[in-house]
Structure formats: C-alpha cells, structure tokens
Amino acid sequence: MERIETVHKRGRGERSKAVHLKSIQVRHRALINEKRVLRLDDVVTTGDTMEACKLRLVEAGAAQVTR
C-alpha cells in the first residue's frame, strides 16, 4: 500500500472511507495477487482507513484480507 494523496482530518479527526479510497493504492499488485494479507495499524479509530485498505487489496487480487 502507498498513500498517493494527503488526507486531511475533518472536524474531530474524522475522515471518510471514500476519502481514504482516493488517497491509497497498491503499488505492486503481483505481490498481492492470490495471497492472504494481514493488515496492521497502530491506531484504529473509525476503521475507515482499514476498510479502504481492504477494498484496495481485494481489488488488487488478494485472496483473503484480515486484521
């Protein structure tokens, strides 16, 4: 995963999943294709970042994405 656009906080630190989806991409799809992927994050607040990452990984061909 790589962030391609800065995500600015809204209000009290909240950001929507749609905003995160536009700001991230999978750089090396061949490394993800048909693989099981474990997502890790140091802080999970709303879960929107994690869900956006999951969607991008599935789009890239991940066989399974867990957290």
Secondary structure as UniProt FT lines:
FT   STRAND          2..3
FT   TURN            11..13
FT   HELIX           17..23
FT   STRAND          24..25
FT   HELIX           29..32
FT   TURN            33..34
FT   STRAND          36..38
FT   HELIX           48..59
FT   TURN            60..61
FT   STRAND          64..66
//
